[in-house]
């Protein structure tokens, strides 16, 4: 038996590649030979084996640590491949395949940064390229130069977009949209429109852009693991490789992207690659648990469906992403070889379903909230407070970024795609010029405006003038930009002069923090006959029978489009007996609320556990009722972290902290409400309703506790049951009260009192 190293092994690249010639498996003849490749990856082990060139499928595999203890087992798949996950970093691992045991090798951790020699190689060219990660896996990247430019015109300010969608497909969206040289939108080698920030906007703005295909998807090698440990290291390695290119201005790159490629930026920036200049995440989430299990209740709607789609996309060609067979057909042998481990993608939904709590070992490495505290580069963060996909809880990232003084955040009412608002994109352009290109901004190029306008879900919004174009120099422009308020809040998005439902805010305000240091608590107590009052009643109670089946699962109507000017919402009222409502008296002045809120309850139940949904709305003098925000909580997760504030309860969500209710004994429960940025107008009333989860969001569904209406929840009235809102002063609306249905992301209905009168 002889061993031959296929790749050079250094002290920092822990990749073990072995050829075993003439080795005998129990079922093989003496003439048969086994080829075995084993890689120590980041908290994982990659194994591939073949016999006489035929995959050794069905062969048993055992991995052991330096003490000889078994750390993973499995069977090689039809490609002869297997990936063992959740392996602690360390040296001395070995793998036994069909009775053959490898020499010792190392499993990496995210902090094992390679030597700079990994980041050298042939210059990257326009179109598709492959770059090698620290564990030897090759990722596909597509280099897209500024429109009409060649490498000879460089260096260029450069951004990267890191996604698992069809990202590195090498053809040009610009050419396809403009119909150049016969290019059409039917081209299978076009990147997804979901990657427009990097694949379309950036080249149209005069930036070079590099589209990085996530591991285990498309033409990238490796196995897919949603936001797993290799997300950060792959991003780090890619940025360090790209940043050294001669055509990259200042040898620094920025990161851009919305949603999927917005979320990915946090882990990468958290590892602090030296060639990273800044990040600009749009419409992210703060944590996979808060999207996948809001309030500790499984999101069986968008979150589960999206994860299933991503795992499906990660299958090997021709069953995964549709661009891969087309790329292989061009003769791309690397793309074909990179399908090897794609069948080893993690079944992420199954993993999450097996962890009903927020298991730190599973979620922390995948959490933008955890990574954010490590980010030191400038950040441009934007999202909607009614995001129907990743969710409206993302502003908790602001607190995690508090120590970074170069962070600018835009919050607005609205949907997932509203981050592409012209009022946002103009500031995004300024930010990228100042912190990536390191130059003062110029007017937004016409071609970029054309494509950015085309990305609007509703036509009609205009682009504000770019600021700082007349500054004396770059330093002056940078100084002026850095005087912007850290927190920018756009109010009444959809109710501006641009037209009802158009992605354009009516007015805005700036704050130094979120919530603002000048925030004052506005407390409303739950009272008898459905009153929401400034003073607490001495006693009393009100009961309801929580039943999620009493209302539709979502607020989406038929043929629903969340991004339309006036979506077909089906936001139904509280069903008889299945919830309670409380409503204030008419406001005597405008009241502006900015920040997260808390619904404090003294609640007892006939069950040992119950799921609670709290909804805040505005009831107008006209009788219309508009959705403002909501929040959910499984009562057993009522234990709060020390980081909780009067406005923001932060449940721990661990099994160790979970506590069932004692039937018919009141418990103190604080339900976290997702952030608000809204001015309640004079004459309107503030309403809060309490029900079982469901019916308030268009794409989120809840795997809530089944009650059949047989459970009774009782709210004890008094000081223990109150709505606490973060009120700010100095904000003056410039628009009239939004008409029912005009504010984006906020469904509207005719007010109907609940059974208890509120």
Phi, psi and omega per residue, in radians:
X1 nan 2.193 -3.135
X2 -2.171 2.593 -3.126
X3 -2.082 2.345 3.119
X4 -2.283 2.172 3.105
X5 -1.253 2.190 3.117
X6 -1.502 -0.475 -3.136
X7 -2.218 2.599 3.098
X8 -1.142 2.326 3.113
X9 -1.859 2.155 3.065
X10 -1.889 3.077 -3.100
X11 -1.227 -0.286 -3.086
X12 -1.946 -0.315 3.111
X13 -1.748 1.752 -3.016
X14 -1.569 1.121 3.114
X15 -2.006 2.156 3.116
X16 -1.941 2.081 3.108
X17 -2.153 2.158 -3.017
X18 -2.176 2.457 2.891
X19 -1.960 2.200 3.100
X20 -1.952 1.957 -3.051
X21 -1.797 2.312 3.094
X22 1.303 0.147 3.116
X23 -1.274 2.482 -3.058
X24 -1.816 2.114 2.875
X25 -1.463 2.723 -3.096
X26 -0.973 -0.516 -3.056
X27 -1.725 0.088 -3.053
X28 -1.809 2.670 3.011
X29 -1.366 2.925 -3.091
X30 -1.120 -0.413 -3.103
X31 -1.413 -0.265 -3.089
X32 -1.276 2.581 3.103
X33 -2.198 2.580 -3.106
X34 -1.949 2.282 2.994
X35 -1.881 2.182 -3.048
X36 -2.242 2.200 3.099
X37 -2.086 2.166 3.120
X38 -2.231 2.263 3.140
X39 -2.136 2.268 2.935
X40 -1.467 1.952 -3.116
X41 -1.805 -2.900 3.135
X42 -1.414 1.858 -3.100
X43 0.948 0.581 -3.140
X44 -2.743 2.833 3.052
X45 -2.227 2.229 3.098
X46 -1.770 2.258 -3.138
X47 -2.267 2.353 3.019
X48 -2.482 2.403 -3.105
X49 -2.545 2.534 3.049
X50 -2.477 2.759 3.107
X51 -2.132 2.058 -3.073
X52 0.903 0.676 3.100
X53 1.441 -0.046 3.134
X54 -1.786 2.257 -3.131
X55 -0.920 2.335 -3.125
X56 -1.451 0.919 -3.079
X57 -1.094 2.546 3.134
X58 1.498 -0.105 -3.131
X59 -1.330 2.377 -3.121
X60 -1.326 2.541 -3.129
X61 -2.275 2.390 3.040
X62 -2.307 2.304 3.081
X63 -1.941 2.419 -3.136
X64 -2.262 2.649 3.088
X65 -1.547 -3.041 -3.048
X66 -1.135 -0.323 3.121
X67 -1.633 0.010 3.137
X68 1.508 0.040 3.137
X69 -1.372 2.446 3.122
X70 -1.246 2.226 -3.135
X71 -2.000 -0.135 3.120
X72 -3.067 2.549 3.072
X73 -2.414 2.818 3.098
X74 3.129 -3.040 -3.133
X75 -2.287 2.385 -3.140
X76 -1.109 2.412 -3.108
X77 -1.450 -2.950 -3.064
X78 -1.133 -0.327 3.051
X79 -1.581 -0.005 -3.036
X80 1.306 0.468 -3.023
X81 -2.071 2.673 3.055
X82 -2.739 2.428 2.996
X83 -2.121 2.220 3.054
X84 -1.764 2.153 -3.054
X85 -1.770 2.971 3.039
X86 1.012 0.738 3.101
X87 -1.689 2.152 3.132
X88 -1.054 2.497 3.104
X89 -1.120 2.544 3.095
X90 2.755 3.019 -3.136
X91 -1.747 2.944 3.013
X92 1.506 0.240 3.102
X93 -1.352 2.657 3.008
X94 -2.480 2.752 3.141
X95 -2.238 2.380 3.054
X96 -1.936 2.157 -3.134
X97 -2.174 1.999 3.113
X98 0.986 0.611 3.123
X99 1.585 -0.130 3.122
X100 -1.726 2.243 -3.127
X101 -1.913 2.317 -3.112
X102 -1.399 2.821 2.923
X103 -1.117 2.936 -3.112
X104 -1.193 2.541 3.076
X105 -2.516 3.069 -3.039
X106 -1.943 2.439 2.961
X107 -1.771 2.288 -3.000
X108 -1.459 2.795 2.906
X109 -1.976 2.929 -3.108
X110 -1.139 -0.307 -3.106
X111 -1.618 -0.011 3.096
X112 -1.402 1.326 -3.128
X113 -1.260 2.336 -3.093
X114 -1.252 2.952 3.001
X115 -1.201 2.700 -3.106
X116 -1.061 -0.352 -3.123
X117 -1.092 -0.413 3.093
X118 -1.078 -0.470 -2.981
X119 -1.684 0.295 3.049
X120 -1.782 2.814 3.126
X121 2.765 -3.111 3.123
X122 -1.057 2.490 -3.133
X123 -0.975 2.436 3.082
X124 -1.239 2.453 -3.073
X125 -1.989 2.769 3.034
X126 -0.964 2.432 -3.072
X127 1.744 -2.775 -3.027
X128 -1.448 2.449 3.108
X129 -2.417 2.914 3.074
X130 -2.255 2.267 3.137
X131 -2.121 2.538 -3.007
X132 -1.638 2.281 3.095
X133 -1.501 3.011 -3.043
X134 -1.114 -0.343 3.107
X135 -1.792 0.205 3.086
X136 1.592 -0.192 3.100
X137 -1.230 2.472 -3.135
X138 -1.824 2.253 3.068
X139 -1.771 2.522 3.046
X140 -1.472 2.350 3.045
X141 -2.345 2.469 3.091
X142 -1.936 2.148 3.097
X143 -1.579 2.178 -3.141
X144 -2.133 1.972 -3.124
X145 -1.435 2.820 3.044
X146 -0.933 2.540 -3.048
X147 -0.944 2.207 3.087
X148 1.450 0.053 -3.080
X149 -1.829 2.783 3.002
X150 -2.093 2.977 3.128
X151 -1.013 -0.509 -3.134
X152 -1.145 -0.345 -3.135
X153 -1.482 -0.104 -3.074
X154 -1.280 -3.134 0.095
X155 -1.387 2.754 -3.098
X156 -2.105 2.569 2.905
X157 -1.067 2.419 -2.938
X158 -2.319 2.418 3.031
X159 -2.179 2.781 3.045
X160 -2.163 2.606 3.031
X161 -2.204 2.235 -2.970
X162 -2.093 1.886 -3.000
X163 -2.576 2.826 3.031
X164 -1.768 -0.017 2.990
X165 -1.222 -3.044 3.039
X166 -1.227 1.583 -2.958
X167 -1.837 -0.838 -3.036
X168 -1.603 0.122 3.025
X169 -0.948 2.240 -2.788
X170 -1.471 -0.181 -3.046
X171 -1.424 2.984 -2.928
X172 -1.719 2.111 3.022
X173 -1.148 -0.588 3.113
X174 -1.064 -0.856 3.129
X175 -1.064 -0.694 -3.103
X176 -1.175 -0.774 -3.133
X177 -1.161 -0.583 -3.129
X178 -1.569 -0.098 3.120
X179 1.162 0.548 -3.104
X180 -1.264 2.417 2.999
X181 0.840 0.675 3.082
X182 1.406 0.053 3.115
X183 -1.200 2.445 -3.139
X184 -2.319 2.932 3.114
X185 -1.361 -0.037 3.059
X186 -1.548 0.001 -3.120
X187 -1.102 2.104 -3.125
X188 -1.198 -0.237 -3.112
X189 -1.742 0.399 3.027
X190 -1.540 2.494 3.031
X191 -1.198 2.806 3.121
X192 -1.153 2.516 3.077
X193 -1.115 -0.315 3.078
X194 -1.154 -0.243 3.119
X195 -1.852 0.467 -3.053
X196 -1.043 -0.541 -3.114
X197 -0.984 -0.768 -3.128
X198 -1.627 -0.669 -3.011
X199 -1.522 -0.283 -3.096
X200 -2.174 -1.008 -3.067
X201 -1.092 -0.876 -3.031
X202 -1.042 -0.865 3.111
X203 -1.105 -0.534 3.104
X204 -1.277 -0.358 3.131
X205 -1.545 -0.088 -3.086
X206 1.646 0.194 3.079
X207 -1.723 2.536 2.863
X208 -1.353 2.631 -3.119
X209 -2.419 2.436 3.081
X210 -2.094 2.065 -3.120
X211 -1.652 1.992 -3.076
X212 -1.731 2.180 3.125
X213 -1.526 2.167 -3.108
X214 -1.054 2.581 3.082
X215 -0.858 2.377 3.057
X216 1.378 0.106 3.116
X217 -2.225 2.661 3.086
X218 0.979 -2.289 -3.132
X219 -1.616 0.121 3.087
X220 -1.446 2.567 3.114
X221 -1.415 -3.132 3.116
X222 1.511 -3.037 -3.119
X223 -1.999 2.478 -3.089
X224 -1.334 2.320 3.090
X225 -2.531 1.800 -2.973
X226 -0.894 1.926 3.110
X227 0.936 0.521 -3.113
X228 -1.310 -2.988 -3.004
X229 -1.016 -0.532 -3.113
X230 -1.388 -0.153 3.104
X231 -1.021 -0.872 -3.101
X232 -1.160 -0.800 -3.073
X233 -1.240 -0.651 3.083
X234 -1.100 -0.748 3.108
X235 -1.106 -0.737 3.093
X236 -1.025 -0.900 -3.088
X237 -1.097 -0.699 -3.134
X238 -1.138 -0.767 -3.127
X239 -1.145 -0.698 3.122
X240 -1.160 -0.596 3.083
X241 -1.235 -0.809 -3.089
X242 -1.189 -0.725 -3.068
X243 -1.078 -0.342 -3.136
X244 -1.522 -0.060 -3.133
X245 -1.187 2.493 -3.090
X246 -1.148 -0.427 -3.105
X247 -1.539 0.054 3.106
X248 -1.611 2.009 -3.118
X249 -1.063 2.289 3.112
X250 1.113 0.072 -3.092
X251 0.927 0.653 3.085
X252 -2.355 2.421 3.119
X253 -2.122 2.704 2.991
X254 -1.815 2.903 3.041
X255 -2.025 2.390 -3.134
X256 -2.340 2.859 3.050
X257 2.511 2.737 -3.134
X258 -2.027 2.476 3.050
X259 1.147 -1.978 -3.112
X260 -0.895 -0.874 -3.114
X261 -1.477 0.019 2.934
X262 -1.545 -0.766 3.129
X263 -1.069 -0.730 -3.059
X264 -1.082 -0.401 -3.057
X265 -1.159 -0.514 -3.029
X266 -1.190 -0.794 -3.141
X267 -1.126 -0.730 -3.123
X268 -1.129 -0.869 -3.138
X269 -1.134 -0.511 3.113
X270 -1.147 -0.421 3.064
X271 -1.464 -0.141 3.037
X272 1.029 0.992 3.048
X273 -1.084 2.307 -3.060
X274 -1.057 -0.452 -3.100
X275 -1.627 0.228 3.078
X276 -1.622 2.231 -3.106
X277 -1.640 -0.715 -3.028
X278 -2.963 2.857 3.043
X279 -2.260 2.699 -3.113
X280 -2.467 1.231 -3.108
X281 -1.336 2.370 3.098
X282 -2.081 2.435 3.060
X283 0.857 0.916 3.119
X284 -1.539 -3.044 2.863
X285 -1.998 2.881 3.093
X286 -1.561 -0.504 -3.047
X287 -2.858 2.444 -3.133
X288 -1.101 -0.466 3.126
X289 -1.229 -0.702 -3.093
X290 -1.214 -0.438 3.025
X291 -1.533 -0.730 -3.071
X292 -1.414 -0.389 -3.139
X293 -2.586 1.129 -3.099
X294 -1.051 2.194 -3.104
X295 1.244 0.238 -3.100
X296 1.454 0.221 -3.108
X297 -1.999 2.155 -3.040
X298 -0.983 2.246 3.068
X299 -1.470 1.754 -3.106
X300 -1.556 0.042 -3.135
X301 -1.658 -2.028 -3.025
X302 -0.944 -0.816 -3.042
X303 -1.030 -0.871 -3.109
X304 -1.146 -0.715 3.138
X305 -1.154 -0.703 -3.141
X306 -1.134 -0.763 3.132
X307 -1.081 -0.760 3.135
X308 -1.060 -0.676 3.114
X309 -1.133 -0.690 -3.120
X310 -1.172 -0.705 3.105
X311 -1.158 -0.684 3.091
X312 -1.079 -0.754 3.141
X313 -1.082 -0.470 -3.043
X314 -1.445 -0.038 3.128
X315 -1.133 2.707 -3.138
X316 -1.192 2.706 3.104
X317 -1.043 2.439 0.185
X318 -1.709 0.314 -3.011
X319 -1.662 -0.128 -3.120
X320 -1.717 -2.273 -3.104
X321 -1.158 2.400 -2.963
X322 -1.214 -0.338 -3.113
X323 -1.338 -0.324 -3.039
X324 -1.159 -0.830 3.094
X325 -1.031 -0.636 3.120
X326 -1.150 -0.646 3.118
X327 -1.240 -0.712 3.099
X328 -1.092 -0.627 -3.134
X329 -1.130 -0.328 3.086
X330 -1.363 -0.071 -3.094
X331 1.728 0.254 -3.109
X332 -1.358 1.632 -3.106
X333 -1.262 -0.468 3.119
X334 -1.194 -0.754 3.086
X335 -1.005 -0.778 3.140
X336 -1.092 -0.793 -3.125
X337 -1.148 -0.525 -3.103
X338 -1.251 -0.097 3.097
X339 -1.377 -0.117 -2.978
X340 -0.897 -0.797 -3.042
X341 -1.762 0.116 -3.031
X342 -1.134 -0.497 3.093
X343 -1.233 -0.134 -3.121
X344 -1.661 0.300 3.096
X345 -1.028 2.485 3.078
X346 -1.171 2.401 2.997
X347 -1.447 1.488 -2.945
X348 -1.125 -0.714 3.126
X349 -1.040 -0.733 3.139
X350 -1.108 -0.677 3.127
X351 -1.133 -0.797 -3.117
X352 -1.166 -0.646 3.123
X353 -1.149 -0.487 -3.138
X354 -1.422 -0.120 3.107
X355 -2.141 1.664 -3.103
X356 -1.302 -0.324 3.106
X357 -1.817 3.126 3.079
X358 -1.545 1.486 3.137
X359 -1.231 2.031 -3.007
X360 -1.025 -0.709 -3.090
X361 -1.121 -0.454 3.128
X362 -1.522 -0.758 -2.962
X363 -1.607 -0.580 -2.991
X364 -1.036 -0.768 -3.115
X365 -1.166 -0.360 -3.116
X366 -1.758 0.135 -2.971
X367 -1.752 1.994 3.000
X368 -0.973 -0.591 -3.130
X369 -1.101 -0.703 3.121
X370 -1.218 -0.780 -3.111
X371 -1.197 -0.554 -3.008
X372 -1.006 -0.621 -3.095
X373 -1.146 -0.266 -3.137
X374 -1.675 -0.089 -3.025
X375 -1.397 2.287 -3.128
X376 -2.048 -0.246 -3.139
X377 -1.378 2.821 3.086
X378 -1.038 2.548 -3.062
X379 -2.286 2.311 2.982
X380 -2.037 1.879 -3.005
X381 -2.051 2.328 -3.115
X382 -2.548 2.579 3.087
X383 -2.958 2.972 -3.142
X384 -1.789 2.562 -3.120
X385 -1.529 0.100 3.031
X386 -2.345 0.592 -3.113
X387 -1.043 2.054 -3.045
X388 -1.449 -0.100 -3.091
X389 -1.918 -1.386 -3.123
X390 -1.262 -0.383 3.026
X391 1.866 2.849 -3.073
X392 -1.621 0.132 -3.059
X393 -1.560 0.009 -3.051
X394 -1.026 -0.439 -3.117
X395 -1.061 -0.195 3.049
X396 -1.095 -0.294 3.050
X397 -1.084 -0.486 -3.079
X398 -1.054 -0.759 3.117
X399 -1.123 -0.655 3.129
X400 -1.170 -0.434 3.131
X401 -1.631 0.160 -2.958
X402 -1.040 -0.571 -3.097
X403 -1.370 -0.253 3.108
X404 -1.525 2.010 -3.039
X405 -1.446 -0.094 3.141
X406 -1.957 1.102 3.132
X407 -2.245 2.247 3.092
X408 -2.206 2.194 -3.011
X409 -2.103 2.378 3.018
X410 -2.042 2.173 3.069
X411 -2.026 2.504 3.087
X412 -2.699 2.678 2.940
X413 -1.153 2.613 3.123
X414 2.417 -3.067 -2.944
X415 -1.735 -3.088 -3.083
X416 -1.004 -0.733 -3.039
X417 -1.466 -0.135 -3.058
X418 -1.221 -0.126 3.006
X419 -1.111 -0.320 3.084
X420 -1.521 0.320 3.068
X421 -1.030 2.438 3.073
X422 -0.960 -0.590 3.116
X423 -1.148 -0.419 3.084
X424 -1.557 -0.797 -3.043
X425 -1.105 -0.547 3.081
X426 -1.126 -0.764 3.092
X427 -1.171 -0.635 3.090
X428 -1.047 -0.763 3.095
X429 -1.063 -0.774 3.103
X430 -1.051 -0.818 -3.096
X431 -1.052 -0.821 -3.107
X432 -1.139 -0.651 3.079
X433 -1.120 -0.773 -3.037
X434 -1.302 -0.693 -2.981
X435 -1.841 -0.287 3.066
X436 -1.873 -0.968 3.131
X437 -1.293 -0.383 -3.105
X438 0.964 0.932 3.102
X439 -2.558 2.804 3.088
X440 -1.300 2.571 -3.075
X441 -1.169 2.614 2.969
X442 -2.001 3.125 3.096
X443 -1.050 2.540 3.132
X444 -1.128 2.178 -3.105
X445 -0.965 2.506 -3.080
X446 -1.032 -0.737 -3.122
X447 -1.069 -0.704 3.101
X448 -1.111 -0.738 3.107
X449 -1.059 -0.680 -3.139
X450 -1.076 -0.843 -3.107
X451 -1.244 -0.654 3.106
X452 -1.145 -0.643 3.075
X453 -1.143 -0.678 3.124
X454 -1.168 -0.373 3.132
X455 -1.449 -0.121 -3.140
X456 -1.241 2.322 3.128
X457 -1.211 -0.402 3.098
X458 -2.362 2.211 -3.130
X459 -1.264 2.724 3.007
X460 2.274 -0.355 -3.115
X461 -1.444 2.516 3.110
X462 -1.885 2.769 -3.127
X463 -1.524 2.175 3.047
X464 -1.082 2.770 3.104
X465 -1.131 2.466 3.057
X466 -1.233 2.331 -3.123
X467 -1.516 2.863 2.987
X468 1.225 0.178 3.132
X469 -1.193 -0.426 -3.132
X470 -1.758 0.139 3.079
X471 -1.031 2.641 -3.070
X472 -1.053 -0.613 -3.105
X473 -2.875 -3.102 -3.120
X474 -1.058 -0.785 -3.101
X475 -1.053 -0.705 3.134
X476 -1.165 -0.712 3.118
X477 -1.126 -0.730 3.139
X478 -1.098 -0.768 3.127
X479 -1.076 -0.736 -3.131
X480 -1.139 -0.751 3.137
X481 -1.098 -0.693 -3.067
X482 -1.243 -0.111 3.040
X483 -1.499 -0.139 3.076
X484 -1.016 2.594 3.045
X485 -1.046 2.482 -3.134
X486 -1.072 -0.639 -3.113
X487 -2.045 2.108 3.081
X488 -1.925 2.160 3.136
X489 -1.980 2.127 3.079
X490 -1.725 2.114 -3.061
X491 -1.764 2.630 3.057
X492 0.896 0.853 2.997
X493 -1.076 2.090 -3.065
X494 1.918 -0.159 -3.091
X495 -2.109 0.484 -3.137
X496 -1.559 3.129 3.118
X497 -1.179 -0.196 3.102
X498 -1.198 -0.359 3.102
X499 2.280 2.684 -3.118
X500 -1.084 2.203 3.105
X501 1.454 -0.078 3.116
X502 -1.292 2.522 -3.121
X503 -1.287 1.479 -3.114
X504 -2.849 2.243 -3.110
X505 -1.492 2.651 -3.116
X506 -1.456 -0.611 -3.133
X507 -2.736 2.925 -3.105
X508 -2.536 2.904 3.091
X509 -2.596 2.694 -3.138
X510 -2.038 2.537 -3.122
X511 -2.399 2.702 -3.114
X512 -1.453 -0.337 -3.113
X513 -2.734 3.003 -3.136
X514 -2.361 1.980 -0.095
X515 -1.163 2.819 3.138
X516 -1.123 2.534 3.084
X517 -1.046 -0.386 -3.130
X518 -1.597 0.097 -3.136
X519 -1.078 2.428 3.073
X520 -2.093 2.480 -3.117
X521 -1.306 2.200 3.036
X522 -1.883 1.934 -3.011
X523 -1.922 2.242 3.074
X524 -2.111 2.216 -3.121
X525 -1.647 2.531 3.077
X526 -1.360 2.260 -3.059
X527 -2.230 -3.115 -3.128
X528 -1.178 2.678 3.103
X529 1.003 0.506 3.072
X530 1.338 0.389 3.134
X531 -1.405 2.525 3.005
X532 -2.095 1.824 -2.884
X533 -2.207 2.823 -3.123
X534 -1.336 -0.287 3.116
X535 -2.078 2.590 -3.086
X536 -1.486 2.424 3.046
X537 -1.227 2.748 -3.123
X538 -1.216 -0.585 -3.098
X539 -2.898 -3.019 3.134
X540 2.128 2.955 3.104
X541 -2.731 2.844 3.072
X542 -2.541 2.453 -3.037
X543 -2.124 2.705 3.039
X544 -2.621 2.830 -3.141
X545 -1.928 1.678 -3.064
X546 -1.084 2.227 -3.116
X547 -2.642 1.813 -3.082
X548 -1.122 -0.389 -3.126
X549 -1.379 -0.098 -3.111
X550 -1.305 -0.279 3.094
X551 -2.278 2.848 3.020
X552 -1.041 2.696 -3.116
X553 -1.098 -0.613 -3.092
X554 -2.275 3.041 3.084
X555 -1.696 0.239 -3.124
X556 -1.504 2.325 3.040
X557 -1.496 -3.030 3.119
X558 -1.223 2.587 -3.111
X559 0.864 0.858 -2.990
X560 -1.358 2.410 3.035
X561 -2.320 1.812 -3.070
X562 -1.094 -0.363 -3.043
X563 -1.691 -0.009 3.129
X564 -1.172 2.854 3.111
X565 -1.064 -0.710 -3.137
X566 -2.366 1.440 -3.082
X567 -1.029 2.657 3.135
X568 -1.446 1.300 3.127
X569 -1.283 2.639 2.996
X570 -2.241 1.172 -3.072
X571 -1.559 1.732 -2.993
X572 -1.519 2.674 3.125
X573 -1.260 2.990 3.081
X574 -1.058 2.235 -3.131
X575 -1.297 2.600 -3.060
X576 -0.940 2.107 3.044
X577 1.393 -0.191 -3.063
X578 -1.678 0.097 3.119
X579 -2.943 2.986 3.128
X580 -2.255 2.711 3.134
X581 -2.283 2.641 3.112
X582 -2.414 2.352 -3.029
X583 -2.368 2.427 -3.112
X584 -1.408 2.990 2.942
X585 -1.314 2.910 -3.110
X586 -1.081 2.358 -3.140
X587 -1.208 2.449 3.129
X588 -1.640 -0.083 3.082
X589 -2.726 2.867 3.069
X590 -1.114 2.487 3.098
X591 -2.259 2.044 -3.133
X592 -1.777 2.232 -3.136
X593 -1.997 2.221 3.109
X594 -2.398 1.926 3.092
X595 2.329 3.090 3.090
X596 -1.267 2.794 -3.103
X597 -2.330 2.920 -3.089
X598 -2.274 2.352 2.984
X599 -1.886 1.853 -3.123
X600 -1.574 2.243 -3.095
X601 -2.275 2.426 2.849
X602 -1.790 1.874 -2.935
X603 -2.317 2.426 2.985
X604 -2.188 2.695 -3.075
X605 -2.402 2.710 3.026
X606 -1.360 -0.195 3.139
X607 -1.808 2.900 3.104
X608 -1.441 -0.156 3.072
X609 -2.721 2.667 3.125
X610 -2.681 2.577 3.099
X611 -1.775 2.348 -3.012
X612 -2.137 2.354 2.975
X613 -2.127 2.304 3.103
X614 -2.080 2.287 -3.097
X615 -2.181 2.295 3.065
X616 -1.859 2.364 -3.133
X617 -2.513 2.940 3.075
X618 -2.003 2.250 3.074
X619 -1.852 2.087 -3.059
X620 -1.546 2.849 3.059
X621 -1.002 -0.444 3.137
X622 -1.260 -0.268 -3.063
X623 1.702 -0.066 3.059
X624 -1.349 2.600 3.109
X625 -2.207 2.195 -3.103
X626 -1.988 2.366 3.107
X627 -1.175 2.356 3.093
X628 -1.955 -0.984 3.115
X629 -2.854 3.045 3.079
X630 -2.715 3.040 3.078
X631 -2.791 2.722 -3.136
X632 -2.279 2.733 3.062
X633 -2.794 2.327 2.915
X634 -1.434 2.186 -2.958
X635 -1.004 -0.531 -3.126
X636 -1.161 -0.286 3.120
X637 -1.706 0.547 -3.058
X638 -1.370 -0.196 3.084
X639 -1.136 2.296 -3.032
X640 -1.888 2.621 3.051
X641 -1.309 2.797 3.137
X642 -1.176 -0.300 3.130
X643 -1.352 -0.053 -3.139
X644 -1.115 2.591 3.077
X645 -2.201 3.118 3.132
X646 -1.126 -0.445 3.137
X647 -1.633 -0.456 -2.943
X648 -2.304 1.582 2.985
X649 -1.228 2.380 -3.111
X650 -2.124 1.637 3.116
X651 -1.082 2.620 -3.102
X652 -1.391 -0.648 3.088
X653 1.080 0.629 3.034
X654 -1.980 2.674 3.111
X655 -1.120 -0.573 -3.127
X656 -1.146 -0.531 -3.110
X657 -1.650 -0.175 -3.073
X658 -1.188 2.466 -3.129
X659 -2.419 2.096 3.040
X660 -1.185 2.754 3.064
X661 -1.356 2.601 2.909
X662 -1.525 2.062 -3.065
X663 -0.899 2.319 3.068
X664 1.150 0.360 3.034
X665 -2.093 2.204 -3.064
X666 -1.186 2.455 3.073
X667 -2.242 2.606 3.072
X668 -1.445 2.131 -3.084
X669 -2.305 2.239 3.073
X670 -1.982 2.053 -3.128
X671 -1.637 2.112 3.118
X672 -1.304 2.290 3.096
X673 -1.827 2.356 -3.120
X674 -1.141 2.699 -2.939
X675 -1.021 2.643 -3.132
X676 -2.053 2.506 2.949
X677 -2.497 1.536 -2.985
X678 -2.742 2.566 3.035
X679 -1.863 1.961 3.006
X680 -1.300 2.222 -3.020
X681 -1.518 2.723 3.058
X682 -0.923 2.323 3.139
X683 1.632 -0.308 3.106
X684 -1.441 2.915 3.093
X685 -2.141 2.554 3.071
X686 -1.643 2.281 -3.124
X687 -2.143 2.522 2.996
X688 -2.255 2.351 3.079
X689 -2.138 2.596 -3.099
X690 -2.246 2.112 -3.051
X691 -2.528 -3.072 2.883
X692 -1.289 2.725 -3.116
X693 -1.113 2.575 3.061
X694 2.121 2.763 3.022
X695 1.532 -0.133 -3.074
X696 -1.841 -0.300 -3.083
X697 -2.100 2.526 -3.002
X698 -1.336 -0.455 -3.106
X699 -2.221 -0.164 3.077
X700 -1.519 2.341 3.012
X701 -2.165 2.817 -3.024
X702 -2.192 2.313 2.993
X703 -1.443 1.120 -2.997
X704 -1.400 2.859 3.124
X705 -1.108 2.340 -3.140
X706 -1.465 2.187 -3.104
X707 -2.049 -0.451 -3.075
X708 1.056 0.311 -3.138
X709 1.333 0.157 -3.078
X710 -1.602 -0.183 3.120
X711 -1.591 2.493 3.052
X712 -2.073 2.197 3.016
X713 -1.840 2.373 -3.140
X714 -2.146 2.203 3.102
X715 -1.708 2.168 3.104
X716 -1.470 2.137 -3.113
X717 -1.443 2.461 -3.096
X718 2.587 -2.821 -3.074
X719 -1.156 -0.363 -3.099
X720 -1.412 -0.108 -3.108
X721 -2.182 1.748 -3.041
X722 -2.650 2.576 3.016
X723 -1.629 2.195 -3.135
X724 -1.994 2.034 -3.087
X725 -1.964 2.510 3.095
X726 -1.528 1.857 -3.067
X727 -1.702 2.411 3.084
X728 -2.166 2.718 3.127
X729 -1.945 2.942 3.031
X730 1.469 0.155 3.113
X731 -1.855 2.124 -3.096
X732 -2.077 1.988 3.102
X733 -1.089 2.477 3.082
X734 -1.818 -0.103 3.130
X735 -1.883 2.873 3.004
X736 -1.318 2.911 -3.130
X737 -0.974 2.254 -3.081
X738 -0.985 2.331 3.071
X739 -1.140 2.667 3.139
X740 -0.979 2.101 3.103
X741 1.650 -0.054 -3.113
X742 -1.479 -0.725 -3.123
X743 -1.148 2.233 -3.052
X744 -1.201 2.350 3.096
X745 1.422 0.024 -3.047
X746 -2.087 1.681 3.126
X747 -1.102 2.763 -3.079
X748 -2.370 2.584 3.139
X749 -2.633 2.996 3.034
X750 -1.392 2.270 -3.113
X751 -1.121 2.327 3.025
X752 -2.365 2.184 -3.090
X753 -1.162 2.554 3.023
X754 -1.316 3.010 -3.076
X755 -1.011 -0.533 -3.099
X756 -1.498 0.074 3.038
X757 1.753 -0.181 -3.095
X758 -1.713 nan nan
